[in-house]
Amino acid sequence: MIAIGKREFISMFKSVKSIIIIAILLLTSYYSAKFSGLLASGIALTEKEMADIHTVGLLILLFIFGQLFVMGLSHDSINKESHERTMRFLVTRTSRLQILLGKFAGAWLFWFTCLVISFLVIAIFALKFDFFIFSQVMALLTFQIALTILLSVAIPKPSATMFLGILIGLLFPALGAWLVFTDNPWFSWLKFASPYYYLMEDTYQFLIIFGLAGLLLAAAALIFNRREF
């Protein structure tokens, strides 16, 4: 599992898409933190909101495009190995669960590293590292990575997951926000399956998102164990 995770982690830094996404994250972190004072002077904010103003740009970017970024980098994490027939070699060397967890761990560590660097850039201007907001964003990314892994396991063709990844990446934030705020009794109960619902309050209920991610990984493991290679 460690070897698979390490290979996944290193390979994610080598692609052009990764470099572009990292650049977007760092530039957004830098300029949103640098010019946060202009935003604060233009609107009325509470004392708590003023304290978190430096992270607004990065939070908006990841809340809206985070799923798209994750899908763009990892949509073929599993099915690419199957498509190129390298999965047959892997399953003879280690268990399927370790393959799945290794792929997940590599992607998770990649985003963890990117987020730490982004928050360190923000900390230069904010003069603090907000561990609470960092943990909230990491919880959201963990869910998004798990969903991407599930998609890559369930759909064998990388071209199909690339298309669905773009579609889900664009629709997921809008659908999640709608479920949180809708009063429609037929759909409002689905908000409990949306990670955005647990980010609405500044409480530790965001930890539930890690549980939701675990359920997605469990579903991925069940499908992966039944797959023939």
PASEBA-1860 file (N, C-alpha, C; in nm, 3 decimals):
! residues 229
1> MIAIGKRE> 0.083/-0.121/0.000/0.000/0.000/0.000/0.086/0.126/0.000 ~ 0.194/0.124/0.079/0.281/0.240/0.088/0.347/0.268/-0.046 ~ 0.393/0.162/-0.112/0.458/0.179/-0.242/0.361/0.234/-0.346 ~ 0.238/0.184/-0.346/0.137/0.231/-0.440/0.102/0.377/-0.412 ~ 0.085/0.408/-0.283/0.054/0.546/-0.245/0.166/0.642/-0.283 ~ 0.289/0.599/-0.261/0.405/0.683/-0.295/0.412/0.709/-0.445 ~ 0.389/0.603/-0.523/0.392/0.618/-0.669/0.280/0.710/-0.717 ~ 0.162/0.696/-0.658/0.049/0.782/-0.695/0.078/0.926/-0.659
9> FISMFKSV> 0.131/0.947/-0.541/0.163/1.082/-0.492/0.264/1.151/-0.584 ~ 0.371/1.082/-0.618/0.476/1.141/-0.702/0.426/1.165/-0.844 ~ 0.351/1.070/-0.898/0.302/1.083/-1.036/0.207/1.201/-1.052 ~ 0.133/1.234/-0.946/0.038/1.345/-0.955/0.108/1.479/-0.967 ~ 0.230/1.488/-0.919/0.306/1.613/-0.930/0.371/1.629/-1.068 ~ 0.371/1.523/-1.148/0.443/1.527/-1.274/0.357/1.570/-1.392 ~ 0.226/1.569/-1.378/0.140/1.602/-1.491/0.125/1.753/-1.508 ~ 0.097/1.792/-1.630/0.077/1.934/-1.661/-0.046/1.987/-1.589
17> KSIIIIAI> -0.151/1.904/-1.583/-0.274/1.947/-1.514/-0.246/1.978/-1.368 ~ -0.163/1.896/-1.305/-0.130/1.919/-1.164/-0.058/2.051/-1.145 ~ 0.038/2.077/-1.232/0.115/2.202/-1.222/0.024/2.323/-1.238 ~ -0.070/2.314/-1.333/-0.163/2.425/-1.356/-0.252/2.446/-1.233 ~ -0.305/2.337/-1.177/-0.392/2.347/-1.060/-0.316/2.401/-0.939 ~ -0.194/2.354/-0.919/-0.113/2.405/-0.808/-0.088/2.554/-0.825 ~ -0.058/2.596/-0.948/-0.036/2.739/-0.975/-0.161/2.821/-0.944 ~ -0.278/2.768/-0.982/-0.404/2.838/-0.955/-0.427/2.851/-0.805
25> LLLTSYYS> -0.402/2.743/-0.731/-0.420/2.745/-0.586/-0.328/2.847/-0.520 ~ -0.201/2.848/-0.559/-0.105/2.938/-0.495/-0.132/3.084/-0.532 ~ -0.166/3.109/-0.658/-0.195/3.246/-0.699/-0.321/3.298/-0.632 ~ -0.422/3.212/-0.622/-0.545/3.252/-0.554/-0.519/3.280/-0.406 ~ -0.441/3.195/-0.343/-0.407/3.213/-0.202/-0.331/3.344/-0.181 ~ -0.235/3.370/-0.267/-0.151/3.489/-0.254/-0.233/3.617/-0.272 ~ -0.305/3.627/-0.382/-0.374/3.752/-0.412/-0.498/3.773/-0.325 ~ -0.567/3.664/-0.289/-0.684/3.682/-0.202/-0.641/3.726/-0.062
33> AKFSGLLA> -0.526/3.675/-0.016/-0.475/3.716/0.114/-0.418/3.857/0.109 ~ -0.348/3.887/0.002/-0.283/4.018/-0.011/-0.384/4.132/-0.019 ~ -0.493/4.108/-0.092/-0.592/4.214/-0.113/-0.719/4.192/-0.031 ~ -0.709/4.113/0.075/-0.825/4.087/0.160/-0.875/4.216/0.226 ~ -0.785/4.310/0.250/-0.825/4.437/0.312/-0.921/4.515/0.226 ~ -0.904/4.507/0.093/-0.995/4.577/0.003/-1.136/4.519/0.011 ~ -1.143/4.386/0.020/-1.273/4.320/0.034/-1.337/4.355/0.167 ~ -1.258/4.356/0.271/-1.310/4.385/0.404/-1.363/4.527/0.415
41> SGIALTEK> -1.301/4.619/0.342/-1.344/4.759/0.349/-1.469/4.786/0.267 ~ -1.502/4.692/0.176/-1.617/4.715/0.087/-1.748/4.659/0.138 ~ -1.745/4.568/0.235/-1.867/4.508/0.286/-1.861/4.503/0.438 ~ -1.980/4.494/0.498/-1.988/4.487/0.644/-1.967/4.343/0.689 ~ -1.871/4.322/0.778/-1.838/4.189/0.825/-1.834/4.186/0.977 ~ -1.863/4.068/1.032/-1.851/4.050/1.176/-1.704/4.035/1.212 ~ -1.676/4.036/1.341/-1.538/4.021/1.386/-1.481/3.885/1.346 ~ -1.563/3.781/1.353/-1.519/3.647/1.314/-1.491/3.641/1.165
49> EMADIHTV> -1.578/3.702/1.085/-1.558/3.703/0.940/-1.434/3.782/0.902 ~ -1.408/3.889/0.974/-1.287/3.968/0.949/-1.162/3.886/0.976 ~ -1.168/3.802/1.079/-1.052/3.721/1.114/-1.022/3.615/1.008 ~ -1.127/3.573/0.934/-1.111/3.467/0.834/-1.107/3.520/0.691 ~ -1.103/3.653/0.675/-1.116/3.714/0.543/-1.003/3.672/0.449 ~ -0.887/3.641/0.502/-0.773/3.608/0.417/-0.793/3.477/0.340 ~ -0.877/3.390/0.391/-0.896/3.259/0.328/-1.013/3.256/0.230 ~ -1.085/3.365/0.216/-1.209/3.366/0.138/-1.185/3.323/-0.007
57> GLLILLFI> -1.083/3.380/-0.070/-1.058/3.349/-0.210/-1.031/3.201/-0.234 ~ -0.948/3.142/-0.150/-0.916/3.000/-0.164/-1.038/2.914/-0.136 ~ -1.117/2.951/-0.035/-1.236/2.874/0.000/-1.337/2.874/-0.113 ~ -1.360/2.990/-0.173/-1.455/2.999/-0.285/-1.407/2.913/-0.401 ~ -1.277/2.921/-0.430/-1.220/2.843/-0.540/-1.241/2.694/-0.519 ~ -1.211/2.644/-0.399/-1.221/2.501/-0.373/-1.365/2.454/-0.356 ~ -1.450/2.539/-0.300/-1.590/2.499/-0.284/-1.659/2.487/-0.421 ~ -1.621/2.572/-0.515/-1.686/2.571/-0.646/-1.617/2.475/-0.742
65> FGQLFVMG> -1.483/2.477/-0.744/-1.409/2.399/-0.843/-1.329/2.282/-0.784 ~ -1.336/2.262/-0.653/-1.259/2.156/-0.590/-1.288/2.019/-0.648 ~ -1.416/1.986/-0.662/-1.453/1.856/-0.717/-1.403/1.840/-0.860 ~ -1.410/1.948/-0.938/-1.362/1.944/-1.075/-1.211/1.921/-1.079 ~ -1.138/1.988/-0.991/-0.993/1.971/-0.985/-0.957/1.826/-0.948 ~ -1.024/1.773/-0.847/-0.996/1.636/-0.801/-1.029/1.535/-0.910 ~ -1.145/1.552/-0.972/-1.185/1.462/-1.080/-1.087/1.471/-1.197 ~ -1.042/1.591/-1.227/-0.951/1.610/-1.339/-0.820/1.535/-1.322
73> LSHDSINK> -0.773/1.525/-1.197/-0.645/1.461/-1.171/-0.656/1.311/-1.144 ~ -0.768/1.266/-1.087/-0.775/1.127/-1.038/-0.890/1.046/-1.095 ~ -0.957/1.095/-1.199/-1.072/1.021/-1.251/-1.034/0.883/-1.304 ~ -0.908/0.866/-1.347/-0.865/0.738/-1.402/-0.764/0.667/-1.311 ~ -0.769/0.700/-1.184/-0.672/0.644/-1.090/-0.674/0.492/-1.088 ~ -0.793/0.433/-1.092/-0.806/0.288/-1.088/-0.827/0.229/-1.228 ~ -0.922/0.285/-1.302/-0.956/0.223/-1.431/-0.846/0.236/-1.537 ~ -0.754/0.330/-1.517/-0.640/0.338/-1.611/-0.552/0.214/-1.597
81> ESHERTMR> -0.534/0.169/-1.474/-0.455/0.048/-1.450/-0.524/-0.073/-1.514 ~ -0.656/-0.077/-1.507/-0.731/-0.187/-1.568/-0.725/-0.179/-1.720 ~ -0.741/-0.057/-1.772/-0.742/-0.036/-1.917/-0.607/-0.072/-1.979 ~ -0.498/-0.042/-1.909/-0.364/-0.071/-1.959/-0.315/-0.209/-1.916 ~ -0.403/-0.285/-1.849/-0.376/-0.423/-1.806/-0.260/-0.434/-1.706 ~ -0.228/-0.326/-1.639/-0.127/-0.334/-1.532/-0.189/-0.376/-1.400 ~ -0.323/-0.373/-1.394/-0.390/-0.414/-1.271/-0.370/-0.562/-1.243 ~ -0.358/-0.643/-1.349/-0.336/-0.787/-1.330/-0.207/-0.812/-1.252
89> FLVTRTSR> -0.106/-0.732/-1.282/0.021/-0.745/-1.212/0.007/-0.701/-1.067 ~ -0.065/-0.593/-1.044/-0.078/-0.540/-0.908/-0.154/-0.636/-0.816 ~ -0.262/-0.697/-0.868/-0.343/-0.783/-0.782/-0.272/-0.913/-0.748 ~ -0.166/-0.946/-0.822/-0.088/-1.065/-0.786/0.019/-1.034/-0.682 ~ 0.046/-0.907/-0.661/0.151/-0.866/-0.568/0.097/-0.819/-0.432 ~ -0.027/-0.771/-0.431/-0.084/-0.718/-0.307/-0.236/-0.731/-0.312 ~ -0.302/-0.708/-0.201/-0.448/-0.723/-0.196/-0.516/-0.606/-0.265 ~ -0.639/-0.628/-0.306/-0.714/-0.523/-0.374/-0.744/-0.407/-0.281
97> LQILLGKF> -0.767/-0.438/-0.155/-0.794/-0.331/-0.059/-0.671/-0.240/-0.044 ~ -0.553/-0.298/-0.042/-0.432/-0.218/-0.031/-0.409/-0.133/-0.154 ~ -0.444/-0.187/-0.271/-0.435/-0.108/-0.395/-0.526/0.013/-0.386 ~ -0.650/-0.012/-0.345/-0.749/0.095/-0.336/-0.706/0.201/-0.234 ~ -0.665/0.155/-0.116/-0.624/0.250/-0.012/-0.495/0.322/-0.050 ~ -0.406/0.254/-0.121/-0.283/0.319/-0.167/-0.312/0.431/-0.265 ~ -0.401/0.406/-0.359/-0.440/0.508/-0.456/-0.505/0.628/-0.385 ~ -0.592/0.596/-0.290/-0.659/0.702/-0.214/-0.558/0.781/-0.133
105> AGAWLFWF> -0.468/0.711/-0.064/-0.371/0.778/0.022/-0.278/0.868/-0.059 ~ -0.238/0.823/-0.177/-0.150/0.905/-0.261/-0.218/1.033/-0.305 ~ -0.344/1.023/-0.348/-0.420/1.141/-0.388/-0.446/1.233/-0.268 ~ -0.479/1.173/-0.154/-0.507/1.252/-0.033/-0.383/1.329/0.011 ~ -0.268/1.264/0.007/-0.144/1.329/0.048/-0.106/1.441/-0.048 ~ -0.135/1.422/-0.176/-0.110/1.528/-0.275/-0.189/1.653/-0.241 ~ -0.320/1.637/-0.215/-0.405/1.752/-0.185/-0.373/1.810/-0.047 ~ -0.335/1.725/0.045/-0.294/1.773/0.177/-0.171/1.865/0.164
113> TCLVISFL> -0.075/1.823/0.083/0.045/1.902/0.061/0.013/2.035/-0.005 ~ -0.071/2.030/-0.109/-0.110/2.153/-0.179/-0.182/2.249/-0.085 ~ -0.268/2.195/-0.001/-0.346/2.280/0.090/-0.257/2.340/0.198 ~ -0.163/2.262/0.250/-0.071/2.315/0.351/0.009/2.432/0.294 ~ 0.061/2.415/0.173/0.139/2.522/0.110/0.052/2.646/0.088 ~ -0.071/2.625/0.043/-0.162/2.737/0.019/-0.192/2.813/0.148 ~ -0.215/2.740/0.255/-0.244/2.805/0.383/-0.120/2.871/0.442 ~ -0.002/2.819/0.411/0.120/2.885/0.455/0.139/3.018/0.382
121> VIAIFALK> 0.102/3.022/0.254/0.106/3.148/0.179/0.011/3.249/0.242 ~ -0.110/3.203/0.276/-0.208/3.291/0.340/-0.158/3.337/0.476 ~ -0.090/3.248/0.548/-0.041/3.280/0.683/0.060/3.394/0.682 ~ 0.128/3.413/0.570/0.225/3.523/0.558/0.155/3.657/0.578 ~ 0.033/3.669/0.526/-0.043/3.793/0.537/-0.133/3.795/0.660 ~ -0.191/3.678/0.693/-0.283/3.672/0.807/-0.210/3.662/0.939 ~ -0.083/3.626/0.935/0.001/3.609/1.054/-0.052/3.498/1.145 ~ -0.122/3.403/1.085/-0.168/3.285/1.160/-0.204/3.174/1.062
129> FDFFIFSQ> -0.199/3.051/1.111/-0.241/2.935/1.033/-0.371/2.885/1.093 ~ -0.481/2.900/1.020/-0.613/2.863/1.072/-0.635/2.713/1.057 ~ -0.608/2.638/1.162/-0.619/2.492/1.157/-0.763/2.446/1.144 ~ -0.857/2.524/1.198/-0.998/2.483/1.191/-1.048/2.488/1.047 ~ -1.026/2.600/0.979/-1.069/2.612/0.839/-0.993/2.514/0.752 ~ -0.864/2.497/0.780/-0.784/2.399/0.706/-0.846/2.259/0.718 ~ -0.887/2.221/0.838/-0.947/2.089/0.860/-1.080/2.075/0.788 ~ -1.159/2.184/0.786/-1.286/2.181/0.714/-1.265/2.157/0.565
137> VMALLTFQ> -1.170/2.230/0.507/-1.143/2.215/0.364/-1.087/2.076/0.335 ~ -1.001/2.026/0.422/-0.944/1.893/0.402/-1.051/1.786/0.411 ~ -1.151/1.806/0.496/-1.263/1.712/0.504/-1.339/1.708/0.373 ~ -1.364/1.827/0.315/-1.433/1.834/0.187/-1.352/1.765/0.078 ~ -1.222/1.790/0.073/-1.136/1.727/-0.027/-1.131/1.576/-0.009 ~ -1.133/1.530/0.116/-1.132/1.385/0.142/-1.256/1.320/0.083 ~ -1.371/1.382/0.102/-1.496/1.332/0.042/-1.486/1.330/-0.110 ~ -1.434/1.438/-0.168/-1.424/1.449/-0.313/-1.328/1.346/-0.371
145> IALTILLS> -1.219/1.319/-0.302/-1.125/1.217/-0.347/-1.190/1.079/-0.342 ~ -1.261/1.050/-0.233/-1.329/0.921/-0.219/-1.434/0.902/-0.328 ~ -1.509/1.008/-0.359/-1.609/1.000/-0.466/-1.543/0.973/-0.600 ~ -1.430/1.035/-0.624/-1.356/1.015/-0.749/-1.303/0.872/-0.759 ~ -1.252/0.819/-0.650/-1.204/0.680/-0.649/-1.320/0.584/-0.677 ~ -1.435/0.609/-0.616/-1.553/0.526/-0.639/-1.592/0.528/-0.786 ~ -1.590/0.645/-0.847/-1.626/0.659/-0.989/-1.526/0.581/-1.076 ~ -1.397/0.589/-1.041/-1.294/0.521/-1.119/-1.304/0.370/-1.107
153> VAIPKPSA> -1.353/0.322/-0.993/-1.371/0.178/-0.973/-1.497/0.129/-1.046 ~ -1.604/0.206/-1.038/-1.733/0.163/-1.091/-1.739/0.165/-1.243 ~ -1.664/0.256/-1.305/-1.669/0.272/-1.450/-1.534/0.231/-1.509 ~ -1.531/0.129/-1.593/-1.403/0.075/-1.640/-1.329/0.159/-1.744 ~ -1.400/0.246/-1.815/-1.336/0.321/-1.923/-1.290/0.460/-1.875 ~ -1.160/0.491/-1.888/-1.111/0.624/-1.848/-1.176/0.739/-1.924 ~ -1.208/0.717/-2.051/-1.272/0.823/-2.129/-1.410/0.857/-2.074 ~ -1.479/0.756/-2.024/-1.612/0.778/-1.966/-1.602/0.853/-1.834
161> TMFLGILI> -1.506/0.817/-1.751/-1.490/0.887/-1.623/-1.439/1.029/-1.643 ~ -1.365/1.053/-1.752/-1.320/1.188/-1.781/-1.441/1.277/-1.811 ~ -1.534/1.226/-1.892/-1.655/1.302/-1.925/-1.743/1.322/-1.802 ~ -1.766/1.212/-1.729/-1.848/1.221/-1.608/-1.781/1.305/-1.501 ~ -1.649/1.301/-1.497/-1.576/1.382/-1.400/-1.599/1.530/-1.421 ~ -1.597/1.572/-1.547/-1.624/1.713/-1.578/-1.767/1.748/-1.542 ~ -1.860/1.660/-1.578/-2.001/1.684/-1.551/-2.029/1.692/-1.401 ~ -1.979/1.594/-1.327/-1.999/1.592/-1.182/-1.927/1.709/-1.115
169> GLLFPALG> -1.807/1.738/-1.164/-1.730/1.848/-1.106/-1.799/1.981/-1.118 ~ -1.873/2.000/-1.227/-1.945/2.126/-1.248/-2.079/2.130/-1.175 ~ -2.148/2.014/-1.171/-2.282/2.011/-1.114/-2.284/1.986/-0.963 ~ -2.183/1.917/-0.912/-2.183/1.876/-0.771/-2.195/1.994/-0.674 ~ -2.118/2.102/-0.691/-2.132/2.215/-0.597/-2.269/2.279/-0.603 ~ -2.322/2.295/-0.724/-2.453/2.358/-0.739/-2.562/2.271/-0.678 ~ -2.554/2.140/-0.704/-2.654/2.048/-0.648/-2.641/2.042/-0.496 ~ -2.519/2.039/-0.446/-2.498/2.034/-0.302/-2.553/2.157/-0.232
177> AWLVFTDN> -2.528/2.275/-0.292/-2.580/2.400/-0.233/-2.732/2.403/-0.238 ~ -2.790/2.353/-0.348/-2.936/2.352/-0.360/-2.998/2.261/-0.256 ~ -2.938/2.145/-0.233/-2.991/2.052/-0.133/-2.986/2.111/0.007 ~ -2.883/2.189/0.034/-2.868/2.250/0.167/-2.978/2.352/0.193 ~ -3.015/2.429/0.091/-3.106/2.542/0.112/-3.250/2.516/0.067 ~ -3.275/2.406/-0.004/-3.410/2.382/-0.053/-3.507/2.348/0.060 ~ -3.632/2.388/0.042/-3.739/2.354/0.136/-3.828/2.242/0.083 ~ -3.793/2.190/-0.033/-3.872/2.083/-0.094/-3.861/1.956/-0.010
185> PWFSWLKF> -3.972/1.910/0.046/-3.967/1.793/0.136/-3.924/1.664/0.067 ~ -3.938/1.658/-0.066/-3.899/1.539/-0.139/-3.747/1.525/-0.151 ~ -3.678/1.637/-0.144/-3.534/1.634/-0.166/-3.451/1.686/-0.049 ~ -3.512/1.761/0.040/-3.435/1.827/0.146/-3.360/1.727/0.235 ~ -3.413/1.605/0.251/-3.347/1.506/0.336/-3.213/1.462/0.278 ~ -3.193/1.482/0.147/-3.068/1.443/0.084/-2.951/1.532/0.125 ~ -2.982/1.644/0.190/-2.875/1.733/0.233/-2.781/1.665/0.333 ~ -2.832/1.562/0.403/-2.748/1.492/0.500/-2.640/1.407/0.432
193> ASPYYYLM> -2.655/1.385/0.302/-2.554/1.312/0.227/-2.458/1.408/0.156 ~ -2.482/1.537/0.170/-2.397/1.638/0.106/-2.294/1.691/0.205 ~ -2.167/1.695/0.168/-2.065/1.748/0.260/-2.083/1.896/0.290 ~ -2.147/1.968/0.198/-2.164/2.112/0.218/-2.254/2.143/0.337 ~ -2.347/2.053/0.366/-2.438/2.075/0.480/-2.361/2.083/0.611 ~ -2.256/2.002/0.623/-2.179/1.996/0.748/-2.073/2.106/0.758 ~ -2.067/2.191/0.655/-1.973/2.303/0.658/-2.043/2.436/0.681 ~ -2.173/2.430/0.701/-2.251/2.554/0.716/-2.224/2.624/0.849
201> EDTYQFLI> -2.195/2.547/0.951/-2.172/2.603/1.084/-2.025/2.585/1.124 ~ -1.978/2.677/1.206/-1.840/2.668/1.255/-1.834/2.577/1.378 ~ -1.872/2.452/1.354/-1.868/2.351/1.460/-1.792/2.231/1.407 ~ -1.773/2.134/1.494/-1.697/2.016/1.455/-1.784/1.910/1.387 ~ -1.903/1.949/1.343/-1.985/1.853/1.271/-1.926/1.820/1.134 ~ -1.829/1.900/1.089/-1.764/1.869/0.962/-1.691/1.734/0.968 ~ -1.663/1.684/1.088/-1.597/1.554/1.101/-1.683/1.441/1.043 ~ -1.814/1.465/1.034/-1.904/1.365/0.975/-1.867/1.341/0.830
209> IFGLAGLL> -1.810/1.442/0.764/-1.772/1.429/0.622/-1.670/1.317/0.605 ~ -1.579/1.302/0.702/-1.482/1.192/0.694/-1.554/1.058/0.698 ~ -1.662/1.050/0.775/-1.742/0.928/0.779/-1.809/0.900/0.646 ~ -1.861/1.005/0.581/-1.922/0.989/0.449/-1.818/0.941/0.348 ~ -1.697/0.996/0.358/-1.590/0.953/0.268/-1.557/0.805/0.291 ~ -1.560/0.763/0.417/-1.537/0.622/0.448/-1.641/0.532/0.386 ~ -1.767/0.576/0.384/-1.873/0.497/0.322/-1.851/0.484/0.171 ~ -1.806/0.591/0.108/-1.777/0.588/-0.036/-1.663/0.491/-0.065
217> LAAAALIF> -1.560/0.494/0.019/-1.448/0.403/0.000/-1.491/0.257/0.023 ~ -1.579/0.235/0.120/-1.630/0.100/0.145/-1.707/0.048/0.024 ~ -1.788/0.135/-0.037/-1.862/0.097/-0.158/-1.766/0.068/-0.272 ~ -1.661/0.150/-0.284/-1.560/0.127/-0.388/-1.489/-0.007/-0.367 ~ -1.460/-0.040/-0.241/-1.393/-0.166/-0.210/-1.479/-0.286/-0.247 ~ -1.610/-0.278/-0.220/-1.701/-0.387/-0.253/-1.705/-0.412/-0.404 ~ -1.713/-0.302/-0.481/-1.717/-0.315/-0.627/-1.584/-0.367/-0.679 ~ -1.476/-0.314/-0.622/-1.340/-0.351/-0.668/-1.312/-0.499/-0.642
225> NRREF> -1.359/-0.552/-0.531/-1.335/-0.692/-0.498/-1.409/-0.789/-0.592 ~ -1.516/-0.741/-0.654/-1.594/-0.826/-0.744/-1.550/-0.812/-0.889 ~ -1.460/-0.719/-0.915/-1.417/-0.693/-1.053/-1.316/-0.798/-1.100 ~ -1.334/-0.844/-1.224/-1.242/-0.939/-1.284/-1.141/-0.863/-1.371 ~ -1.015/-0.904/-1.363/-0.909/-0.839/-1.442/-0.838/-0.942/-1.531
END
